[in-house]
């Protein structure tokens, strides 16, 4: 029984490592996609998006961006006191899609 438990936990640890690696690979793929899109002019660069959104978020601390290459959406994260606010922006048009 002890060998089974040890094997089970070893399997869980291996799956966690594989999952972390695939998330990191996706993040790298998203970065390449946004860089390529900016160079081709099909998506707006992060600096353009930030220049539009940051002034609207006065009094909030900017935590940083994420980019989803599948949806072609930037997600900018802010915090005010104990509340996190997400602003989703269409990377092609620069239009704010949602703020929550």
C-alpha positions in Angstrom: 0.0 0.0 0.0 2.9 2.4 0.8 4.4 1.8 -2.6 1.1 2.6 -4.3 0.8 5.9 -2.3 4.4 6.9 -3.2 3.8 6.1 -6.9 0.6 8.0 -6.9 2.2 11.2 -5.4 5.1 10.8 -7.9 2.6 10.7 -10.7 0.9 13.8 -9.4 4.2 15.7 -9.2 5.1 14.7 -12.7 1.7 15.9 -14.0 2.2 19.2 -12.3 5.5 19.7 -13.9 4.1 18.9 -17.4 1.2 21.3 -16.8 3.4 24.1 -15.8 5.6 23.6 -18.8 2.7 23.7 -21.2 1.3 26.9 -19.7 4.7 28.5 -20.1 4.9 27.3 -23.7 1.5 28.9 -24.4 2.6 32.2 -22.9 5.7 32.1 -25.2 3.5 31.4 -28.1 1.2 34.3 -27.2 4.1 36.6 -27.0 5.4 35.5 -30.4 1.9 35.9 -31.9 1.4 39.5 -30.6 4.9 40.5 -31.7 4.2 39.2 -35.2 0.8 40.8 -35.3 2.3 44.2 -34.3 4.9 44.0 -37.0 2.3 43.1 -39.6 -0.1 45.8 -38.3 -2.9 43.3 -37.7 -3.0 44.1 -33.9 -2.2 47.1 -31.9 0.9 47.1 -29.8 0.6 47.0 -26.0 1.9 50.6 -25.6 -1.0 51.9 -27.8 -3.5 49.9 -25.7 -2.0 51.1 -22.4 -1.9 54.8 -23.6 -5.7 54.5 -24.1 -6.7 52.6 -21.0 -4.3 53.7 -18.2 -5.6 57.3 -18.1 -9.1 56.0 -17.5 -8.0 54.0 -14.5 -6.9 56.8 -12.2 -6.4 55.9 -8.6 -5.7 52.2 -9.4 -2.4 50.4 -9.4 -1.6 48.8 -12.8 -0.5 45.1 -12.2 0.3 44.4 -15.9 -1.0 42.8 -19.1 -1.8 39.4 -20.5 -2.4 38.6 -24.1 -4.6 35.8 -25.5 -3.5 35.1 -29.1 -6.6 32.9 -29.8 -9.1 35.6 -28.9 -6.7 38.5 -29.9 -7.5 40.2 -26.6 -5.3 42.1 -24.2 -6.3 41.8 -20.5 -5.0 44.6 -18.3 -5.1 44.0 -14.6 -5.5 46.7 -12.0 -6.1 46.8 -8.2 -7.8 49.3 -6.0 -7.7 48.6 -2.3 -8.6 44.9 -2.2 -10.5 44.7 -5.5 -8.9 43.4 -8.7 -10.3 44.9 -12.0 -9.8 43.4 -15.4 -10.0 45.4 -18.6 -10.3 43.3 -21.8 -9.3 45.1 -25.0 -9.7 44.0 -28.6 -6.1 43.9 -29.9 -7.2 44.6 -33.5 -9.3 47.7 -32.9 -8.2 48.8 -29.5 -11.8 48.9 -28.3 -12.5 48.1 -24.6 -14.7 45.0 -24.6 -15.3 44.6 -20.9 -14.3 45.9 -17.6 -15.0 43.8 -14.5 
